[in-house]
């Protein structure tokens, strides 16, 4: 009788100790998770805000909706351009159609160009890019394709694209001195394009850039190095088989979420030749309106060279384009 009782007591003790061991870690985790609470688990639930309380917070309503991990879907893609990731979200395609015209002093509205460009999010940190652009009645055009991937997500990327292109060769006012607009107020002939262009030779190159964006404030950001250099494969129109330097830098702002303003400049040094007069500095301003997550409408105005040769005004050569940009996918 006594051995049986002893075995029963030992069994009860083992079960009690086992139950205590199983329940103790859960108790310890609850006490650790709630700062300043005592060991009683009931107080933890009372101190936690309910879902209703969280949804009533007005600050939460101002935050953009995001998916798990902080990545956007098409339904939650930001209207505010500065909140958009540098590389488009996975499985989202963005297509851009543009129409432009020369608005220079002499050749205004005498030529036009169209462009169609696209981006596809292969992954959240890697996208495929490609497109066709043209100007001056297709005398100038470019066909390109490549990729852009994150080096440091949403801060700096690497962009690499093969580019088959040709530049338009402008006729000068010195060829048509009596043409309207080709002379200044003193009667001197200006060395500016007279509105006529010939197609140049095709050139194949590889464009390298490190797109960078740094937000100084939620509504202001520095953007830079969309392009850095061009590695030429063949010679055309005096441009040797030597890399060209073409870094860019600018500033972007969103005064209101649906409206973005961007201004940027590019330094173009052909064949890395820094001699005076051998480089150009085009400056572009862009206004973009985004009524919803799927659509952007914009206007770009470019001064083709704000450091022109002597006797030419920085605002003589200009180009204007309108574009519509749409996103679709998941």
C-alpha positions in Angstrom: 0.0 0.0 0.0 2.8 2.4 0.9 4.8 1.8 -2.3 1.7 2.6 -4.4 1.1 5.8 -2.5 4.7 6.8 -2.8 4.6 6.3 -6.6 1.4 8.3 -6.8 2.9 11.3 -4.9 6.0 11.2 -7.1 3.8 11.2 -10.3 1.8 14.2 -9.0 4.9 16.1 -8.2 6.4 15.6 -11.7 3.1 16.7 -13.3 3.0 19.8 -11.2 6.5 20.8 -12.0 5.9 20.2 -15.7 2.9 22.4 -15.7 4.7 25.1 -13.9 7.6 25.0 -16.4 5.2 25.2 -19.4 3.3 28.2 -18.1 6.2 30.2 -16.7 7.8 31.3 -20.0 4.5 32.8 -21.2 4.2 34.7 -18.0 7.7 36.0 -18.3 7.2 37.2 -21.9 4.0 39.2 -20.9 5.8 40.9 -18.1 8.7 41.8 -20.4 6.6 43.2 -23.2 4.6 45.7 -21.1 6.9 48.4 -19.7 6.1 49.5 -16.2 3.5 46.8 -15.5 3.5 44.4 -12.6 3.3 40.6 -13.0 -0.4 40.4 -13.3 -1.3 39.6 -16.9 -4.7 41.2 -16.8 -3.2 44.7 -16.8 -1.4 44.2 -20.1 -4.6 44.0 -22.2 -6.1 47.0 -20.5 -3.1 49.2 -21.4 -2.9 48.2 -25.1 -4.9 50.5 -27.4 -7.7 48.8 -29.2 -8.0 48.7 -33.0 -10.8 51.3 -32.8 -8.5 53.7 -30.9 -5.7 53.3 -33.5 -8.0 54.0 -36.4 -9.3 57.2 -34.7 -5.8 58.7 -34.7 -5.9 61.5 -37.3 -2.1 61.2 -37.9 -2.5 57.6 -39.1 -5.0 58.7 -41.7 -2.4 61.0 -43.3 0.1 58.1 -43.7 0.3 56.4 -47.1 -1.1 52.9 -47.1 1.6 50.3 -47.7 1.8 46.6 -48.0 3.6 44.2 -45.6 7.3 45.2 -45.4 6.6 48.8 -46.5 6.3 48.2 -50.2 3.6 49.6 -52.4 1.1 48.0 -54.6 -0.7 49.7 -57.5 -3.7 50.4 -55.3 -1.5 52.1 -52.7 1.1 53.7 -55.0 1.7 57.2 -53.8 0.3 60.2 -55.6 3.2 62.2 -54.1 6.2 61.7 -56.4 8.8 62.0 -53.7 7.2 59.1 -51.8 7.5 56.8 -54.8 10.4 54.3 -54.8 13.3 54.9 -57.2 12.7 51.4 -58.7 9.1 50.8 -59.6 7.3 48.1 -57.5 7.3 44.5 -58.6 4.8 43.5 -61.4 3.9 47.1 -62.1 4.4 48.5 -65.6 4.7 52.2 -66.2 4.3 53.6 -69.8 4.9 57.2 -70.8 3.8 58.8 -74.1 5.1 62.2 -75.0 4.8 64.7 -77.8 7.3 67.6 -78.2 8.2 70.5 -80.5 11.0 72.9 -81.1 10.2 76.3 -79.6 13.5 78.0 -80.4 13.7 81.7 -81.5 13.6 80.9 -85.2 12.3 77.3 -85.6 9.4 77.5 -83.2 6.7 74.8 -84.0 8.3 73.9 -87.4 9.2 70.4 -86.2 7.9 67.8 -83.8 8.8 64.5 -82.1 7.2 61.7 -80.2 8.4 59.3 -77.5 7.2 56.1 -75.9 9.1 54.8 -72.8 8.4 52.1 -70.3 9.5 50.6 -67.0 8.6 47.2 -65.6 9.2 46.1 -62.0 10.9 42.7 -62.2 11.4 42.9 -58.5 10.9 45.6 -55.9 14.6 46.6 -56.2 15.1 45.9 -59.9 13.3 47.2 -63.0 13.7 46.8 -66.8 13.7 50.0 -68.8 13.3 50.8 -72.5 12.0 53.3 -75.0 12.0 55.3 -78.2 12.4 59.1 -78.3 12.6 61.5 -81.2 12.7 65.2 -82.1 13.0 67.5 -85.1 10.8 65.4 -87.3 12.7 62.2 -86.5 16.1 63.7 -87.5 17.1 63.1 -83.9 16.1 59.8 -82.3 17.1 57.1 -79.8 16.2 53.5 -79.1 17.4 52.2 -75.7 16.9 49.3 -73.3 18.5 48.2 -70.1 17.9 47.9 -66.4 18.0 49.9 -63.1 18.6 48.2 -59.8 19.1 49.4 -56.2 22.5 49.7 -54.6 20.9 51.2 -51.5 17.2 50.8 -51.6 15.3 54.1 -52.4 18.5 56.1 -52.1 20.9 55.2 -54.9 20.6 52.9 -57.9 22.7 51.7 -60.8 21.3 52.3 -64.3 22.8 50.7 -67.4 21.2 50.9 -70.9 22.3 50.1 -74.5 21.5 53.1 -76.7 21.3 53.3 -80.5 20.8 57.0 -81.4 21.6 59.8 -83.7 21.7 63.6 -83.1 20.1 66.1 -85.5 22.5 68.5 -87.3 21.1 72.0 -87.2 21.4 74.5 -90.1 22.6 77.9 -88.9 21.2 81.3 -89.4 24.5 82.2 -91.1 23.2 80.1 -94.1 20.0 82.2 -94.3 20.9 85.6 -92.8 17.8 87.3 -94.2 15.5 84.8 -92.5 13.2 86.4 -89.9 14.7 86.2 -86.4 18.2 85.5 -87.5 19.5 89.0 -86.7 19.8 90.9 -83.5 18.6 94.5 -82.9 21.9 95.8 -84.3 21.6 93.7 -87.5 24.2 91.2 -86.7 23.6 87.6 -87.8 23.1 85.2 -84.9 24.8 81.8 -84.9 21.6 80.0 -83.9 19.7 77.2 -85.6 17.4 78.4 -88.4 14.8 75.7 -87.8 16.1 73.2 -90.3 17.7 69.9 -89.3 19.4 67.0 -91.0 19.7 63.5 -89.4 23.2 62.6 -88.2 24.9 59.3 -88.3 23.8 56.5 -86.0 25.9 55.8 -82.9 25.8 52.9 -80.5 26.7 53.4 -76.9 26.1 52.3 -73.3 24.7 54.8 -70.9 25.8 54.5 -67.2 24.1 56.3 -64.3 23.7 56.1 -60.6 20.2 57.7 -59.9 20.3 59.3 -56.5 17.6 60.9 -54.4 18.0 62.4 -50.9 15.1 64.0 -49.1 16.2 67.2 -47.4 12.6 67.6 -46.1 9.5 65.5 -46.8 8.6 67.9 -49.6 12.1 68.7 -51.0 14.7 66.3 -52.4 18.0 66.4 -54.2 18.2 64.3 -57.3 21.4 63.5 -59.2 23.3 61.2 -61.6 20.4 59.9 -63.7 23.2 59.9 -66.2 26.9 60.0 -65.5 28.7 58.9 -68.6 28.3 57.4 -72.1 30.6 54.7 -73.3 30.8 54.9 -77.1 31.2 51.9 -79.4 31.6 53.7 -82.8 32.6 57.1 -84.1 29.9 59.4 -85.6 29.7 63.1 -86.5 33.1 64.0 -84.9 32.3 62.1 -81.6 35.2 59.7 -81.1 35.1 56.2 -79.6 35.9 57.8 -76.3 33.5 58.0 -73.3 31.4 61.2 -72.9 30.9 62.7 -69.5 27.3 63.8 -68.8 26.4 64.0 -65.1 23.1 65.6 -64.0 21.9 67.2 -60.8 18.6 68.8 -59.7 16.0 69.5 -57.1 12.4 68.1 -56.8 9.6 69.4 -54.6 6.0 68.5 -53.9 4.2 71.7 -52.8 1.0 69.7 -52.6 0.9 65.8 -52.9 -0.6 65.8 -56.4 1.8 68.4 -57.9 5.5 67.9 -58.3 8.0 70.5 -59.6 11.4 69.4 -60.8 14.4 71.3 -62.2 17.7 69.7 -63.2 20.7 70.4 -65.3 23.1 68.2 -67.2 26.7 68.8 -68.1 27.6 67.2 -71.5 31.3 66.9 -72.2 32.0 65.1 -75.5 35.0 62.8 -75.4 35.9 64.1 -71.9 37.3 67.2 -73.7 36.9 70.0 -71.2 38.2 72.7 -73.6 36.1 75.9 -73.5 33.2 75.7 -75.9 33.3 71.9 -76.2 30.5 71.2 -73.7 26.9 72.0 -73.3 24.6 72.6 -70.3 20.9 71.8 -71.0 18.5 72.7 -68.2 15.0 71.2 -67.9 12.0 72.2 -65.8 9.1 69.7 -65.3 5.6 70.2 -63.9 3.7 67.0 -63.2 0.2 66.5 -61.9 -1.0 63.2 -60.6 -4.8 63.0 -60.1 -4.6 59.4 -58.9 -2.2 56.4 -58.4 -2.4 55.3 -62.0 -2.0 58.5 -64.0 0.5 61.4 -64.4 0.2 64.4 -66.7 3.2 66.6 -67.2 4.9 69.4 -69.1 8.7 69.7 -69.7 10.5 72.8 -70.9 14.2 72.5 -71.8 16.8 75.2 -72.6 19.2 73.2 -74.8 22.3 75.0 -73.8 22.6 77.7 -71.1 26.3 78.1 -71.9 26.2 78.8 -75.6 29.0 80.3 -77.8 29.5 84.1 -77.7 26.8 86.0 -79.4 24.1 83.5 -78.6 21.6 83.9 -75.8 21.1 81.0 -73.3 17.4 81.1 -74.0 17.6 81.0 -77.9 17.4 77.3 -78.2 14.4 75.7 -76.5 12.2 72.5 -76.6 8.8 71.8 -75.2 7.1 68.5 -74.6 3.8 67.2 -73.1 3.5 63.7 -71.7 1.0 61.3 -70.2 2.2 58.5 -67.9 0.2 55.5 -66.8 0.7 52.5 -64.5 -1.0 49.2 -64.5 -0.4 45.7 -63.0 -0.8 44.4 -59.5 
